Amino acid sequence: MVDTTTIADNIDGLADREFKTGGMKLSFGSIVAIFAFLSTVVGGLYGGFVMYQKIEEVAGLDLNEYQTQMDLMDANIQQTMDYTREIKTGLRDDILSIERQADRVEDMVRKSEDNVREMIDKAEVRFENQRERVRVSQSGEMKSLEDKLMGKLQRALDNPLSD
């Protein structure tokens, strides 16, 4: 069976123990520091290598293709802007045309209203004249009828036995 106390004692004494390597004495802390330093250097070199690969990848891009795409996008945007301007101009012209038509219709309605009012006024004058003529005519007929009636009445009164 393994004695755990001995293992624990060996581990506790590990920090104080020194190792001799290549003519140098190194403690456990020194070895850990050297290992950390080497790991940092290797990690930095690896990071630099990966960064170098990314830079090479970006540097190897075909910028002319991107420029061509940008030029196409600019052309599309310009076409869209031109089309939008044409639509705006067309709408403005349509609105102005509709406004002119509305003004013409309003003028026609005003003229029609004026004509109708004038016709109504003329009709009222004609009706009034016609009423006056009828009144005068009726008045004359009534007078004639009254005169006839009075004449007959007078004859009847003058000579009650004649008729």
Secondary structure as GFF3:
##gff-version 3
##sequence-region A 1 163
A	DSSP	alpha_helix	4	12	.	.	.	ID=ss1
A	DSSP	beta_strand	18	21	.	.	.	ID=ss2
A	DSSP	beta_strand	24	27	.	.	.	ID=ss3
A	DSSP	alpha_helix	28	59	.	.	.	ID=ss4
A	DSSP	alpha_helix	63	158	.	.	.	ID=ss5
###
